Amino acid sequence: MPDEIVTSLDTDRDATTVSLRGEVDVLTVDQVRVALEEALAARPREIVVDLRELTFIDSTGLGALIFGFQRARDTGIRFRLSGPSRPVHQILALSGLLEVVEVTP
């Protein structure tokens, strides 16, 4: 369902949280890219990508996370992933993303 909203943003003084839910794949990845770009534009001290409600992420979604991480790193913004489910954590681990991006429970 490409019309399904898979992202939301919550910004406070120091951090912007990008929450992902459902499935991030080729049909929904543009929403993730836009949300990450908006989060980066706010120039917070930290961007947290909340994965608690994410059930699946494909290679295009991983690419969007890598893009967000690299842009945040290049501008001095802390970037971390939070609360991935076991299946999503496994995908992140297999991709090698966990070797470079901080993940918190």
PEURHU-V790851 format. One record per residue. N is the residue number from 1. PHI is phi as a letter, one per 20 degrees, with the letter a starting at -180 (none if undefined). BURIAL is b if it has 24 or more other ideal C-beta (glycine too) atoms within 12 Angstrom, else e. D_CENTER is the distance of its C-alpha to the mean C-alpha in Angstrom with 1 decimal. Layout:
N	PHI	BURIAL	D_CENTER
N	PHI	BURIAL	D_CENTER
This chain:
1	none	e	19.8
2	f	e	18.2
3	e	e	19.0
4	f	e	16.8
5	e	e	14.3
6	d	b	10.9
7	c	b	9.1
8	b	e	10.7
9	d	b	10.8
10	c	e	13.0
11	d	e	14.5
12	c	e	17.2
13	g	e	19.3
14	d	e	17.3
15	c	b	13.6
16	d	b	11.1
17	d	b	8.9
18	d	b	6.3
19	e	b	7.3
20	d	b	6.8
21	b	b	10.3
22	m	b	12.7
23	d	b	12.2
24	d	b	9.9
25	b	b	12.6
26	g	e	14.8
27	e	e	15.9
28	c	b	12.7
29	f	b	10.4
30	f	e	12.0
31	f	b	10.8
32	f	b	7.1
33	g	b	8.8
34	f	e	11.0
35	f	b	8.7
36	f	b	7.2
37	f	e	10.9
38	f	b	12.2
39	f	b	10.3
40	f	b	11.7
41	f	e	15.0
42	f	b	15.5
43	l	e	15.8
44	f	b	15.0
45	f	e	15.7
46	b	b	12.3
47	d	b	8.7
48	d	b	7.3
49	d	b	4.1
50	e	b	6.8
51	d	b	7.3
52	g	e	11.0
53	d	e	11.8
54	e	b	10.0
55	d	e	13.0
56	b	b	12.3
57	b	b	10.1
58	d	e	12.4
59	f	e	12.8
60	f	e	11.7
61	f	b	8.2
62	f	b	8.3
63	f	e	9.9
64	f	b	7.4
65	f	b	5.0
66	f	b	8.5
67	g	b	9.5
68	f	b	7.3
69	f	b	8.4
70	f	e	11.9
71	f	e	12.3
72	f	b	11.5
73	g	e	13.9
74	f	e	16.4
75	d	e	16.7
76	m	e	16.9
77	d	b	13.8
78	f	b	12.6
79	c	b	8.9
80	b	b	8.1
81	d	b	6.5
82	c	b	8.8
83	m	e	11.1
84	f	b	10.4
85	f	b	13.6
86	g	e	16.0
87	f	e	15.5
88	f	b	11.8
89	g	b	12.6
90	f	e	15.4
91	f	b	13.5
92	f	b	11.2
93	f	e	14.6
94	f	e	16.5
95	f	b	14.3
96	n	e	15.0
97	f	b	11.5
98	f	b	12.5
99	f	e	15.4
100	c	e	13.7
101	d	b	10.5
102	f	e	11.5
103	c	b	10.9
104	c	e	12.7
105	f	e	14.3
